[in-house]
């Protein structure tokens, strides 16, 4: 089922992207909406709702603001929206500010820092571990780590075997299993921490996966996730793929619904690190 996306994060992205569309050619509002949906259509391979479909009120709000600031010109009779010279300058400023630093490594460092002192008595579950990028880092720090991946995509079907191969060359206590977080055969409250790296955005049922995380965490345990930052910086590095991830507002809504508290977020260029506690 398709759903519209709204909120401050979406509006901030539209501030940039509507200027980008109009710099290519003048368009009607309907054409701009259709273009966004068509260019993000590749996200359907992950889940049907992955296509970016901005809510109509967000498009209207952003176009009105851009017009008030003189960055776009509203259509007269028989015309379409078009960008102004001031709008071209504003768009160039977005491009000039693009940061080429490695947000993924910075996010991983931040997540490890947030976990605090390591111990083999602290049990960590890495959800959507892939080839073990995060699980191996945590095992080297001294945590006891279990990495799971469902292997449901073609690119990930042999990821667990590759993670096991890498684990042979790394230190620490780590076990890799092919499993789905929603049906993981572990008792409730089994883990001190549950972490995830670049996995939640791929999940077909994000709500159900976070619900399972809550069940498996010990009382007072923490969930720490690093994923793409939705917005201009995420788009500049990852294109529309970043919109498979949750916005800051969507994360807060989902985590509160699942009875998490102490929610904090940290932007690391094109990545977002989320931490929340089972209360």
Secondary structure by P-SEA (a helix, b strand, c coil): cbbbbbcaaaaaaaacaaaaaaaaccccaaaaaaaaaaaacccccccccccccccaaaaaaaaaaaaaacccccccccccccccaaaaaaaaaaaaacccccaaaaaaaaaaaaaccccccbbbbbccccccaaaaaaaaaccbbbbbbccccccccaaaaaaaaaaaacccbbbbbbccccccccccccccbbbbcccccccccaaaaaaaaaaaccccbbbbbbcccccaaaaacccccccccccaaaaaaaaaaacccbbbbbbcccbbbbbbbcc
